Structure formats: structure tokens, C-alpha cells
């Protein structure tokens, strides 16, 4: 990354130097030539006026007098007086020259020349000056690029290392602010994710520890009862031991329920506020091909912009279960509708099928209960996920089927101004 940043900065600097330096060098060269031409013209006119004044004052014109105007400037001057007298000062130039000839009303002719090679040296010096400035500018740009590359790459490398540590299981991360708003926001999100993962891992470890401690005794006792049953041929003893084993199994189930309840409460503590539209839009995009293959339609309706407090990923799993349930057991259009009710965000999932049979309505969320060939685990798991986030999943209408997911509303969600509010039925 550092190399790319330096290369991009260098490329920008070179382009800027070329776009500015080349025209500047060309303009300097042209200016030097025009200045030399103007200086030769000025020298010719000045010398012609001086010679005229000299003649008007009846003073002698000499080479020394003329040399005072052209010496030290590499000029070559030729002066011809009205009587034909000729004066020549300086070395006759070879090659191209800048020249100007003036003919005065009094008959004085003055020719002043300067070799172009003299001006060419000045032009080269101007070009070298521009080139030097360009090199210094490019060097400064490279220096700035290196500093910026280090400043930008250091926090990115830190984020990369933090992500690596997070992936390897280290869930406690600390970040120093880099002063770059975008990178600092990424760091804050990553730190928040690390805290949530730490909470989940802590809850899982606590669950494993509690399960190991709480289940060891009833499992040992149950194992002993089973051994007693296996070792005896007395039917009465078998009945007694079986009753005791059943009591221990019920106790074991109670312990498991208690542990799961604790785990759910811990998991609910990791819930965050999310945009409901984002999750529903994602689910619609994922399930639309399957719906289209079945000649079914999946639509999203209701209020937009609602926010709910859920565990990241949990809401998507619940909606996925409900949509799959409608695809497998329902018919017609499947509608995802959102609304608010009593400070809760409500997500309704319904279709146009025959609905849930009367005999399954009371137990539709229980494990192993299914209206078809499924396992019956989907709706049970969906309800567990909803309750783990402090929400509730209910069958609010059996025919046509309509499931409603009630979630804690975020700060930006509000109660609609009109419409009847639907509350979940009590179990």
C-alpha cells in the first residue's frame, strides 16, 4: 500500500510539473528572445539619437564615442554619417543575429546586431532553472507521499492485525485513534464487534461450565439407575428404578431449560440496534430466485426506516425460517410487512395458502411438530432466536397464515399516526 501511495503521489507530481513546467520553460525562452530583440532595437535608436546630437553640436563622432553605447553587450554597431564616413565597433557576428537598423532624418544610418548564441545561453539557463525547480517539487512531493503513506498505512496495518487477532479468538481489542475519521469509525465498529463476540464467548463458556457442573450429578445418578435396571431380573425393581429414572430425567430437563434460559438472557445482552430494511431486503434478494422457480412472488411492504434491537444475524435467521415455511407449506404471494405497535417493531410474514390446521395451532412452535414432511424444528428455533433477543414470534392468524415477529424498537422507530395496533396473543 505504501508503494502504491508513493507511486500515485509521484505520478500526480510529475503530471503537474509537466503541465506547468514545460509551458513555463517555453514562455521563459520566448521572453528571453523578445527581450534581446527589444534591447537591440533600443540600443540602435539610442545610438542614432546620440550621433545626431553630436553632429548638431558640431562635435566629432569617433569609435570610442560609439563604443560607449555597445561595449560589454556583445553588440556589433555600424554607423554611417551623412557625408559617408563609416564607423564600426565590435566583432562582426557569424550565424543568426538579432539586429535593427535606424535611418534618421538627418541622414545618419545606425545598425546594431547581437549574436543569437549569446541569448541562447540565457534561454538554457532559464530552462535549467525551471528544471531544477521541477526536480525539487517532485522530490518534495515524494517526501510528502512517503509521510502520508506511513500515516495512512500504520492504522490500516493495526486494523489488519486486530482483525487477525479477532479471528484467532482474541476478543478484547484496544485501538488508538489515528485522527482519520474513516479509519477511526472502522476501528470503533471492529472494537464493538469484538466486545459483542467477547460477550457471546463468555456466555458460551459460562453455559459450558454451568452445564458441566449442573448436569454431572443427575447424569451420574441416571447412569446408576440404568445399571441397576440392566443388572436385575426382578420386574418390580425394574419398575421402581424406572420411576426414579423418569424423575431424574425430568430434573435433568429442568436443569437444561434453566441453563438455556440463562444463555438466552446473556445472548440478549449482545443485541444492537440495526436497520430492519437492510435485513428484509437481503432476505428478499436471497429467497426471490427460489420463489420464482416455484412460480411464487415475494414482496416487501409496510413502513420503511424502522430500526430494532436484535442480535446481528438473528433477525435474518428468523425471517429466513418464516419465508421457507411459507415456500414449503404455503401458496400464492408471500408478503413481508413491517409496522410499529406499542413501542415495538412488528414484522409480519404471510401467504395465501390454506394455513395451519386447527389441530396444529396450539403446538405449531413445539419441536417435532410439522404439518408436512419436515422435522418440525424450524419454527421452534425461530421462536427461540426471537426470545433470545427479547422479542416474540406468534401465529396471529391461522388461515390464511400470518406470523408476526415483535421486536424492541430502536430510537429512530416511532408509532404510526393511524391504524389499529396489533398485540401478540398471550400463551
C-alpha positions as a Markdown table, in Angstrom:
| # | Residue | x | y | z |
|---|---|---|---|---|
| 1 | Unk | 0.0 | 0.0 | 0.0 |
| 2 | Unk | 2.8 | 2.4 | 0.9 |
| 3 | Unk | 4.4 | 1.8 | -2.5 |
| 4 | Unk | 1.1 | 2.5 | -4.3 |
| 5 | Unk | 0.5 | 5.7 | -2.4 |
| 6 | Unk | 4.1 | 7.0 | -3.1 |
| 7 | Unk | 3.7 | 6.0 | -6.8 |
| 8 | Unk | 0.4 | 7.7 | -7.1 |
| 9 | Unk | 1.7 | 10.9 | -5.4 |
| 10 | Unk | 4.8 | 10.8 | -7.7 |
| 11 | Unk | 2.6 | 10.4 | -10.8 |
| 12 | Unk | 0.4 | 13.4 | -9.8 |
| 13 | Unk | 3.5 | 15.5 | -9.1 |
| 14 | Unk | 5.1 | 14.6 | -12.5 |
| 15 | Unk | 1.9 | 15.4 | -14.4 |
| 16 | Unk | 1.7 | 18.7 | -12.6 |
| 17 | Unk | 5.3 | 19.6 | -13.3 |
| 18 | Unk | 5.0 | 18.6 | -16.9 |
| 19 | Unk | 1.8 | 20.6 | -17.4 |
| 20 | Unk | 3.2 | 23.7 | -15.6 |
| 21 | Unk | 7.0 | 23.4 | -16.2 |
| 22 | Unk | 7.0 | 22.8 | -19.9 |
| 23 | Unk | 4.8 | 25.9 | -20.7 |
| 24 | Unk | 6.8 | 27.9 | -18.2 |
| 25 | Unk | 10.2 | 27.0 | -19.8 |
| 26 | Unk | 8.8 | 27.7 | -23.3 |
| 27 | Unk | 7.5 | 31.1 | -22.1 |
| 28 | Unk | 10.8 | 31.9 | -20.4 |
| 29 | Unk | 12.7 | 31.1 | -23.7 |
| 30 | Unk | 10.4 | 33.3 | -25.7 |
| 31 | Unk | 10.6 | 36.1 | -23.2 |
| 32 | Unk | 14.4 | 36.0 | -23.3 |
| 33 | Unk | 14.5 | 36.2 | -27.1 |
| 34 | Unk | 11.9 | 39.0 | -27.2 |
| 35 | Unk | 13.8 | 40.9 | -24.5 |
| 36 | Unk | 17.1 | 40.6 | -26.5 |
| 37 | Unk | 15.4 | 41.8 | -29.7 |
| 38 | Unk | 13.9 | 44.8 | -27.8 |
| 39 | Unk | 17.3 | 45.6 | -26.2 |
| 40 | Unk | 19.0 | 45.6 | -29.7 |
| 41 | Unk | 16.3 | 47.9 | -31.1 |
| 42 | Unk | 16.5 | 50.2 | -28.1 |
| 43 | Unk | 20.3 | 50.4 | -28.5 |
| 44 | Unk | 20.1 | 51.3 | -32.2 |
| 45 | Unk | 17.7 | 54.1 | -31.6 |
| 46 | Unk | 19.6 | 55.5 | -28.6 |
| 47 | Unk | 22.8 | 55.4 | -30.6 |
| 48 | Unk | 21.2 | 57.1 | -33.6 |
| 49 | Unk | 19.9 | 60.0 | -31.4 |
| 50 | Unk | 23.3 | 60.4 | -29.7 |
| 51 | Unk | 25.1 | 60.6 | -33.1 |
| 52 | Unk | 22.5 | 63.2 | -34.3 |
| 53 | Unk | 23.1 | 65.3 | -31.2 |
| 54 | Unk | 26.8 | 65.0 | -31.7 |
| 55 | Unk | 26.6 | 66.3 | -35.3 |
| 56 | Unk | 24.2 | 69.1 | -34.4 |
| 57 | Unk | 26.6 | 70.3 | -31.8 |
| 58 | Unk | 29.5 | 70.2 | -34.4 |
| 59 | Unk | 31.3 | 67.6 | -32.3 |
| 60 | Unk | 33.4 | 64.8 | -33.7 |
| 61 | Unk | 31.9 | 61.3 | -33.8 |
| 62 | Unk | 34.5 | 58.6 | -33.1 |
| 63 | Unk | 34.8 | 54.9 | -32.5 |
| 64 | Unk | 35.3 | 55.5 | -28.8 |
| 65 | Unk | 32.1 | 57.5 | -28.6 |
| 66 | Unk | 30.1 | 54.7 | -30.3 |
| 67 | Unk | 31.8 | 52.1 | -28.2 |
| 68 | Unk | 30.4 | 53.7 | -25.0 |
| 69 | Unk | 26.9 | 52.5 | -26.2 |
| 70 | Unk | 27.7 | 49.0 | -27.3 |
| 71 | Unk | 30.7 | 47.8 | -25.3 |
| 72 | Unk | 30.0 | 44.9 | -22.8 |
| 73 | Unk | 26.8 | 43.8 | -24.5 |
| 74 | Unk | 28.3 | 41.7 | -27.3 |
| 75 | Unk | 26.9 | 44.2 | -29.8 |
| 76 | Unk | 28.3 | 45.0 | -33.2 |
| 77 | Unk | 27.5 | 48.5 | -34.3 |
| 78 | Unk | 27.9 | 50.2 | -37.8 |
| 79 | Unk | 27.4 | 53.9 | -38.0 |
| 80 | Unk | 27.4 | 55.8 | -41.4 |
| 81 | Unk | 27.3 | 59.6 | -41.3 |
| 82 | Unk | 25.6 | 61.8 | -43.9 |
| 83 | Unk | 29.0 | 62.5 | -45.5 |
| 84 | Unk | 29.6 | 58.8 | -46.0 |
| 85 | Unk | 32.1 | 58.4 | -43.1 |
| 86 | Unk | 31.7 | 54.9 | -41.6 |
| 87 | Unk | 32.4 | 53.7 | -38.1 |
| 88 | Unk | 32.3 | 50.0 | -37.0 |
| 89 | Unk | 32.6 | 48.9 | -33.4 |
| 90 | Unk | 32.6 | 45.3 | -32.1 |
| 91 | Unk | 33.2 | 41.9 | -33.7 |
| 92 | Unk | 31.3 | 41.1 | -36.8 |
| 93 | Unk | 28.9 | 38.3 | -35.7 |
| 94 | Unk | 28.6 | 35.0 | -37.6 |
| 95 | Unk | 25.4 | 33.0 | -37.8 |
| 96 | Unk | 22.0 | 34.2 | -36.9 |
| 97 | Unk | 21.6 | 37.6 | -35.1 |
| 98 | Unk | 19.1 | 40.0 | -33.6 |
| 99 | Unk | 19.5 | 43.2 | -35.5 |
| 100 | Unk | 17.9 | 46.6 | -36.0 |
| 101 | Unk | 18.8 | 49.4 | -38.4 |
| 102 | Unk | 17.7 | 53.0 | -37.9 |
| 103 | Unk | 17.8 | 55.7 | -40.6 |
| 104 | Unk | 17.5 | 59.3 | -39.1 |
| 105 | Unk | 16.0 | 62.3 | -40.9 |
| 106 | Unk | 19.5 | 63.9 | -40.8 |
| 107 | Unk | 20.9 | 61.0 | -42.9 |
| 108 | Unk | 22.6 | 59.1 | -40.1 |
| 109 | Unk | 22.4 | 55.3 | -40.6 |
| 110 | Unk | 22.9 | 53.0 | -37.5 |
| 111 | Unk | 22.9 | 49.2 | -37.5 |
| 112 | Unk | 23.2 | 47.3 | -34.2 |
| 113 | Unk | 23.5 | 43.5 | -34.1 |
| 114 | Unk | 23.8 | 40.8 | -31.4 |
| 115 | Unk | 24.6 | 37.1 | -32.0 |
| 116 | Unk | 21.7 | 34.7 | -31.1 |
| 117 | Unk | 24.2 | 32.4 | -29.5 |
| 118 | Unk | 24.5 | 34.9 | -26.6 |
| 119 | Unk | 20.8 | 34.8 | -26.0 |
| 120 | Unk | 20.7 | 31.0 | -26.4 |
| 121 | Unk | 22.8 | 30.8 | -23.3 |
| 122 | Unk | 20.3 | 32.8 | -21.3 |
| 123 | Unk | 17.5 | 30.6 | -22.6 |
| 124 | Unk | 19.4 | 27.5 | -21.5 |
| 125 | Unk | 19.8 | 29.0 | -18.0 |
| 126 | Unk | 16.1 | 29.7 | -17.8 |
| 127 | Unk | 15.2 | 26.1 | -18.8 |
| 128 | Unk | 17.7 | 24.8 | -16.3 |
| 129 | Unk | 16.2 | 26.9 | -13.6 |
| 130 | Unk | 12.7 | 25.6 | -14.3 |
| 131 | Unk | 14.0 | 22.0 | -14.4 |
| 132 | Unk | 15.7 | 22.5 | -11.1 |
| 133 | Unk | 12.5 | 23.8 | -9.5 |
| 134 | Unk | 10.6 | 20.9 | -11.1 |
| 135 | Unk | 13.0 | 18.3 | -9.6 |
| 136 | Unk | 12.8 | 20.0 | -6.2 |
| 137 | Unk | 8.9 | 19.9 | -6.4 |
| 138 | Unk | 8.9 | 16.2 | -7.4 |
| 139 | Unk | 11.3 | 15.4 | -4.5 |
| 140 | Unk | 9.1 | 17.3 | -2.1 |
| 141 | Unk | 6.0 | 15.5 | -3.4 |
| 142 | Unk | 7.7 | 12.2 | -3.0 |
| 143 | Unk | 8.6 | 13.1 | 0.6 |
| 144 | Unk | 5.1 | 14.2 | 1.4 |
| 145 | Unk | 3.8 | 10.9 | -0.3 |
| 146 | Unk | 6.1 | 8.8 | 1.9 |
| 147 | Unk | 4.9 | 10.6 | 5.1 |
| 148 | Unk | 1.3 | 10.3 | 4.1 |
| 149 | Unk | 1.8 | 6.6 | 3.2 |
| 150 | Unk | 3.2 | 5.9 | 6.6 |
| 151 | Unk | 0.5 | 7.9 | 8.3 |
| 152 | Unk | -2.3 | 6.0 | 6.4 |
| 153 | Unk | -0.8 | 2.6 | 6.4 |
| 154 | Unk | 0.1 | 2.4 | 10.1 |
| 155 | Unk | -3.6 | 2.4 | 11.3 |
| 156 | Unk | -4.6 | 0.1 | 8.5 |
| 157 | Unk | -1.9 | -2.4 | 9.5 |
| 158 | Unk | -3.1 | -2.1 | 13.1 |
| 159 | Unk | -6.7 | -2.8 | 12.0 |
| 160 | Unk | -5.4 | -5.8 | 9.9 |
| 161 | Unk | -3.5 | -7.1 | 12.9 |
| 162 | Unk | -6.6 | -6.6 | 15.2 |
| 163 | Unk | -8.8 | -8.4 | 12.7 |
| 164 | Unk | -6.3 | -11.3 | 12.7 |
| 165 | Unk | -6.3 | -11.4 | 16.5 |
| 166 | Unk | -10.1 | -11.3 | 16.5 |
| 167 | Unk | -10.2 | -14.2 | 14.0 |
| 168 | Unk | -7.8 | -16.2 | 16.2 |
| 169 | Unk | -10.0 | -15.9 | 19.2 |
| 170 | Unk | -8.7 | -12.8 | 21.0 |
| 171 | Unk | -11.9 | -10.8 | 21.7 |
| 172 | Unk | -10.5 | -7.9 | 23.7 |
| 173 | Unk | -9.1 | -5.3 | 21.4 |
| 174 | Unk | -8.0 | -1.8 | 22.1 |
| 175 | Unk | -7.4 | 0.9 | 19.5 |
| 176 | Unk | -5.6 | 4.2 | 19.5 |
| 177 | Unk | -7.3 | 7.0 | 17.5 |
| 178 | Unk | -5.4 | 7.7 | 14.3 |
| 179 | Unk | -7.0 | 11.1 | 13.6 |
| 180 | Unk | -8.5 | 9.8 | 10.4 |
| 181 | Unk | -12.3 | 9.7 | 10.8 |
| 182 | Unk | -13.0 | 6.9 | 8.3 |
| 183 | Unk | -10.4 | 4.6 | 9.9 |
| 184 | Unk | -11.4 | 5.5 | 13.4 |
| 185 | Unk | -15.0 | 4.6 | 12.6 |
| 186 | Unk | -13.9 | 1.2 | 11.2 |
| 187 | Unk | -11.8 | 0.7 | 14.4 |
| 188 | Unk | -14.9 | 1.6 | 16.6 |
| 189 | Unk | -17.1 | -0.9 | 14.7 |
| 190 | Unk | -14.4 | -3.6 | 15.0 |
| 191 | Unk | -14.0 | -2.9 | 18.7 |
| 192 | Unk | -17.8 | -3.1 | 19.2 |
| 193 | Unk | -17.8 | -6.4 | 17.3 |
| 194 | Unk | -15.0 | -7.7 | 19.5 |
| 195 | Unk | -17.0 | -6.7 | 22.6 |
| 196 | Unk | -20.1 | -8.5 | 21.4 |
| 197 | Unk | -18.0 | -11.6 | 20.5 |
| 198 | Unk | -16.4 | -11.5 | 23.9 |
| 199 | Unk | -19.8 | -11.4 | 25.5 |
| 200 | Unk | -21.0 | -14.3 | 23.4 |
| 201 | Unk | -17.9 | -16.3 | 24.1 |
| 202 | Unk | -18.2 | -15.5 | 27.8 |
| 203 | Unk | -21.8 | -16.7 | 27.7 |
| 204 | Unk | -20.9 | -19.8 | 25.9 |
| 205 | Unk | -18.1 | -20.6 | 28.3 |
| 206 | Unk | -20.4 | -19.9 | 31.2 |
| 207 | Unk | -23.0 | -22.2 | 29.7 |
| 208 | Unk | -20.5 | -25.0 | 29.2 |
| 209 | Unk | -19.2 | -24.6 | 32.7 |
| 210 | Unk | -22.7 | -24.5 | 34.2 |
| 211 | Unk | -23.8 | -27.4 | 32.1 |
| 212 | Unk | -20.8 | -29.5 | 33.1 |
| 213 | Unk | -21.4 | -28.7 | 36.8 |
| 214 | Unk | -25.2 | -28.9 | 36.8 |
| 215 | Unk | -25.6 | -32.0 | 34.6 |
| 216 | Unk | -22.8 | -34.1 | 36.1 |
| 217 | Unk | -24.8 | -35.2 | 39.2 |
| 218 | Unk | -28.2 | -36.0 | 37.5 |
| 219 | Unk | -26.4 | -37.9 | 34.7 |
| 220 | Unk | -24.4 | -39.9 | 37.1 |
| 221 | Unk | -27.5 | -40.8 | 39.1 |
| 222 | Unk | -29.4 | -41.7 | 35.9 |
| 223 | Unk | -26.5 | -43.9 | 34.8 |
| 224 | Unk | -26.6 | -45.7 | 38.1 |
| 225 | Unk | -30.3 | -46.3 | 37.8 |
| 226 | Unk | -29.9 | -47.7 | 34.3 |
| 227 | Unk | -27.1 | -50.0 | 35.6 |
| 228 | Unk | -29.5 | -51.2 | 38.3 |
| 229 | Unk | -32.1 | -51.9 | 35.7 |
| 230 | Unk | -29.7 | -53.7 | 33.4 |
| 231 | Unk | -28.4 | -55.9 | 36.3 |
| 232 | Unk | -31.7 | -57.1 | 37.7 |
| 233 | Unk | -34.3 | -59.6 | 36.6 |
| 234 | Unk | -36.9 | -58.5 | 39.2 |
| 235 | Unk | -39.7 | -56.8 | 37.4 |
| 236 | Unk | -40.8 | -54.9 | 40.5 |
| 237 | Unk | -37.2 | -53.5 | 40.9 |
| 238 | Unk | -37.2 | -52.5 | 37.2 |
| 239 | Unk | -40.5 | -50.6 | 37.7 |
| 240 | Unk | -39.1 | -48.8 | 40.8 |
| 241 | Unk | -35.9 | -47.9 | 39.2 |
| 242 | Unk | -37.7 | -46.8 | 36.0 |
| 243 | Unk | -39.9 | -44.4 | 38.0 |
| 244 | Unk | -36.8 | -43.0 | 39.8 |
| 245 | Unk | -35.0 | -42.7 | 36.4 |
| 246 | Unk | -38.1 | -40.8 | 35.0 |
| 247 | Unk | -37.9 | -38.3 | 37.9 |
| 248 | Unk | -34.2 | -37.8 | 37.3 |
| 249 | Unk | -34.9 | -37.3 | 33.6 |
| 250 | Unk | -37.5 | -34.6 | 34.4 |
| 251 | Unk | -35.0 | -33.0 | 36.8 |
| 252 | Unk | -32.4 | -33.1 | 34.0 |
| 253 | Unk | -34.8 | -31.5 | 31.6 |
| 254 | Unk | -35.5 | -28.8 | 34.1 |
| 255 | Unk | -31.7 | -28.1 | 34.6 |
| 256 | Unk | -31.3 | -27.9 | 30.8 |
| 257 | Unk | -34.2 | -25.4 | 30.5 |
| 258 | Unk | -32.7 | -23.3 | 33.2 |
| 259 | Unk | -29.3 | -23.2 | 31.5 |
| 260 | Unk | -30.8 | -22.4 | 28.2 |
| 261 | Unk | -32.8 | -19.5 | 29.8 |
| 262 | Unk | -29.6 | -18.1 | 31.2 |
| 263 | Unk | -27.8 | -18.4 | 27.9 |
| 264 | Unk | -30.7 | -16.6 | 26.2 |
| 265 | Unk | -30.5 | -13.7 | 28.7 |
| 266 | Unk | -26.8 | -13.5 | 28.1 |
| 267 | Unk | -27.3 | -13.5 | 24.4 |
| 268 | Unk | -29.9 | -10.8 | 24.6 |
| 269 | Unk | -27.3 | -8.5 | 26.2 |
| 270 | Unk | -25.4 | -8.6 | 22.9 |
| 271 | Unk | -28.3 | -7.2 | 20.8 |
| 272 | Unk | -27.6 | -4.0 | 18.9 |
| 273 | Unk | -29.8 | -1.5 | 17.0 |
| 274 | Unk | -30.0 | -2.4 | 13.3 |
| 275 | Unk | -31.9 | -1.2 | 10.2 |
| 276 | Unk | -34.8 | -3.6 | 9.6 |
| 277 | Unk | -35.0 | -2.7 | 5.9 |
| 278 | Unk | -31.4 | -3.9 | 5.3 |
| 279 | Unk | -32.2 | -7.4 | 6.7 |
| 280 | Unk | -35.5 | -7.7 | 4.9 |
| 281 | Unk | -34.1 | -6.5 | 1.6 |
| 282 | Unk | -31.3 | -9.1 | 1.9 |
| 283 | Unk | -33.8 | -11.9 | 2.7 |
| 284 | Unk | -36.0 | -10.9 | -0.3 |
| 285 | Unk | -33.0 | -11.0 | -2.6 |
| 286 | Unk | -31.9 | -14.4 | -1.3 |
| 287 | Unk | -35.3 | -16.0 | -1.5 |
| 288 | Unk | -36.6 | -14.4 | -4.7 |
| 289 | Unk | -35.0 | -17.0 | -7.0 |
| 290 | Unk | -36.5 | -19.9 | -5.1 |
| 291 | Unk | -39.9 | -18.2 | -5.1 |
| 292 | Unk | -39.6 | -17.5 | -8.9 |
| 293 | Unk | -38.7 | -21.2 | -9.5 |
| 294 | Unk | -41.9 | -22.2 | -7.7 |
| 295 | Unk | -43.9 | -19.5 | -9.7 |
| 296 | Unk | -44.4 | -17.7 | -6.4 |
| 297 | Unk | -44.0 | -14.0 | -5.6 |
| 298 | Unk | -42.2 | -12.5 | -2.6 |
| 299 | Unk | -43.0 | -8.8 | -1.8 |
| 300 | Unk | -41.9 | -6.3 | 0.8 |
| 301 | Unk | -44.5 | -3.8 | 2.2 |
| 302 | Unk | -45.3 | -1.6 | 5.1 |
| 303 | Unk | -43.4 | 1.1 | 6.9 |
| 304 | Unk | -39.8 | 1.9 | 5.9 |
| 305 | Unk | -36.9 | 3.1 | 8.0 |
| 306 | Unk | -37.7 | 1.1 | 11.1 |
| 307 | Unk | -34.9 | 0.1 | 13.5 |
| 308 | Unk | -35.0 | -2.7 | 16.0 |
| 309 | Unk | -32.7 | -4.0 | 18.8 |
| 310 | Unk | -31.6 | -7.6 | 17.9 |
| 311 | Unk | -28.6 | -9.8 | 17.8 |
| 312 | Unk | -26.7 | -9.3 | 14.5 |
| 313 | Unk | -27.7 | -12.2 | 12.2 |
| 314 | Unk | -30.6 | -13.4 | 14.5 |
| 315 | Unk | -33.3 | -11.4 | 12.7 |
| 316 | Unk | -32.2 | -12.8 | 9.3 |
| 317 | Unk | -32.4 | -16.3 | 10.6 |
| 318 | Unk | -35.9 | -15.9 | 11.9 |
| 319 | Unk | -37.2 | -14.3 | 8.7 |
| 320 | Unk | -35.5 | -17.0 | 6.6 |
| 321 | Unk | -37.3 | -19.7 | 8.6 |
| 322 | Unk | -40.7 | -18.0 | 8.1 |
| 323 | Unk | -40.1 | -17.4 | 4.4 |
| 324 | Unk | -39.0 | -21.0 | 3.9 |
| 325 | Unk | -42.1 | -22.2 | 5.9 |
| 326 | Unk | -44.3 | -20.2 | 3.5 |
| 327 | Unk | -42.5 | -21.6 | 0.5 |
| 328 | Unk | -42.8 | -25.2 | 1.6 |
| 329 | Unk | -46.2 | -25.2 | 3.2 |
| 330 | Unk | -48.0 | -22.1 | 1.8 |
| 331 | Unk | -49.2 | -20.9 | -1.6 |
| 332 | Unk | -49.5 | -17.7 | -3.6 |
| 333 | Unk | -47.8 | -14.5 | -2.8 |
| 334 | Unk | -45.6 | -14.2 | 0.3 |
| 335 | Unk | -45.7 | -10.8 | 1.9 |
| 336 | Unk | -43.2 | -9.3 | 4.4 |
| 337 | Unk | -44.9 | -6.3 | 6.1 |
| 338 | Unk | -43.4 | -4.0 | 8.7 |
| 339 | Unk | -45.1 | -1.7 | 11.1 |
| 340 | Unk | -44.9 | -0.4 | 14.7 |
| 341 | Unk | -47.2 | -1.2 | 17.6 |
| 342 | Unk | -47.0 | -0.2 | 21.2 |
| 343 | Unk | -43.3 | 0.8 | 21.0 |
| 344 | Unk | -42.5 | -2.5 | 19.2 |
| 345 | Unk | -41.4 | -3.1 | 15.6 |
| 346 | Unk | -43.7 | -5.8 | 14.1 |
| 347 | Unk | -42.6 | -7.9 | 11.1 |
| 348 | Unk | -45.5 | -9.9 | 9.6 |
| 349 | Unk | -44.9 | -12.8 | 7.2 |
| 350 | Unk | -47.9 | -14.3 | 5.5 |
| 351 | Unk | -49.0 | -16.1 | 2.3 |
| 352 | Unk | -52.2 | -17.0 | 0.5 |
| 353 | Unk | -52.2 | -20.7 | 1.4 |
| 354 | Unk | -54.7 | -22.9 | 3.4 |
| 355 | Unk | -52.9 | -22.1 | 6.6 |
| 356 | Unk | -52.2 | -24.1 | 9.7 |
| 357 | Unk | -54.5 | -27.0 | 10.5 |
| 358 | Unk | -56.7 | -26.4 | 13.6 |
| 359 | Unk | -55.1 | -29.3 | 15.5 |
| 360 | Unk | -51.6 | -27.9 | 15.0 |
| 361 | Unk | -52.3 | -24.3 | 16.0 |
| 362 | Unk | -51.7 | -24.8 | 19.8 |
| 363 | Unk | -48.4 | -26.7 | 19.2 |
| 364 | Unk | -47.1 | -25.2 | 15.9 |
| 365 | Unk | -44.0 | -23.8 | 17.7 |
| 366 | Unk | -43.1 | -27.1 | 19.5 |
| 367 | Unk | -40.3 | -29.3 | 18.4 |
| 368 | Unk | -41.1 | -32.2 | 16.1 |
| 369 | Unk | -44.5 | -30.6 | 15.2 |
| 370 | Unk | -44.8 | -30.3 | 11.4 |
| 371 | Unk | -47.7 | -30.0 | 9.0 |
| 372 | Unk | -45.7 | -31.8 | 6.3 |
| 373 | Unk | -42.6 | -34.0 | 5.9 |
| 374 | Unk | -40.3 | -31.6 | 7.7 |
| 375 | Unk | -38.5 | -32.1 | 11.0 |
| 376 | Unk | -40.6 | -29.5 | 12.9 |
| 377 | Unk | -37.6 | -27.7 | 14.3 |
| 378 | Unk | -37.7 | -24.5 | 12.1 |
| 379 | Unk | -40.4 | -22.6 | 13.9 |
| 380 | Unk | -39.2 | -23.7 | 17.3 |
| 381 | Unk | -35.7 | -22.5 | 16.6 |
| 382 | Unk | -37.1 | -19.3 | 15.1 |
| 383 | Unk | -39.1 | -18.6 | 18.3 |
| 384 | Unk | -36.0 | -19.4 | 20.5 |
| 385 | Unk | -34.0 | -16.9 | 18.4 |
| 386 | Unk | -36.7 | -14.2 | 18.8 |
| 387 | Unk | -37.0 | -14.7 | 22.5 |
| 388 | Unk | -33.2 | -14.7 | 22.9 |
| 389 | Unk | -33.3 | -11.1 | 21.6 |
| 390 | Unk | -36.1 | -10.1 | 23.9 |
| 391 | Unk | -38.7 | -10.4 | 21.1 |
| 392 | Unk | -41.6 | -12.7 | 20.5 |
| 393 | Unk | -42.8 | -14.8 | 17.5 |
| 394 | Unk | -46.5 | -15.5 | 17.3 |
| 395 | Unk | -49.0 | -17.1 | 14.9 |
| 396 | Unk | -51.6 | -14.3 | 14.8 |
| 397 | Unk | -53.8 | -15.8 | 12.2 |
| 398 | Unk | -54.1 | -19.5 | 11.1 |
| 399 | Unk | -56.0 | -19.1 | 7.8 |
| 400 | Unk | -54.5 | -17.7 | 5.7 |
| 401 | Unk | -51.4 | -18.0 | 7.8 |
| 402 | Unk | -49.8 | -14.9 | 9.3 |
| 403 | Unk | -46.8 | -15.0 | 11.6 |
| 404 | Unk | -45.8 | -11.8 | 13.5 |
| 405 | Unk | -42.4 | -11.1 | 14.9 |
| 406 | Unk | -42.4 | -8.5 | 17.7 |
| 407 | Unk | -39.1 | -6.8 | 18.4 |
| 408 | Unk | -37.9 | -4.0 | 20.7 |
| 409 | Unk | -37.9 | -0.7 | 18.6 |
| 410 | Unk | -34.8 | 1.3 | 18.2 |
| 411 | Unk | -34.5 | 5.0 | 19.0 |
| 412 | Unk | -35.5 | 6.1 | 15.4 |
| 413 | Unk | -38.6 | 4.0 | 15.2 |
| 414 | Unk | -41.9 | 5.6 | 16.2 |
| 415 | Unk | -45.6 | 4.7 | 16.5 |
| 416 | Unk | -47.5 | 5.4 | 13.3 |
| 417 | Unk | -50.2 | 8.1 | 13.5 |
| 418 | Unk | -53.1 | 5.9 | 12.3 |
| 419 | Unk | -54.2 | 2.3 | 12.1 |
| 420 | Unk | -55.1 | -0.2 | 14.7 |
| 421 | Unk | -52.3 | -1.7 | 16.7 |
| 422 | Unk | -52.0 | -5.5 | 16.9 |
| 423 | Unk | -50.6 | -7.0 | 20.1 |
| 424 | Unk | -49.3 | -10.5 | 20.4 |
| 425 | Unk | -51.7 | -13.1 | 21.8 |
| 426 | Unk | -50.7 | -14.4 | 25.2 |
| 427 | Unk | -49.7 | -18.0 | 25.6 |
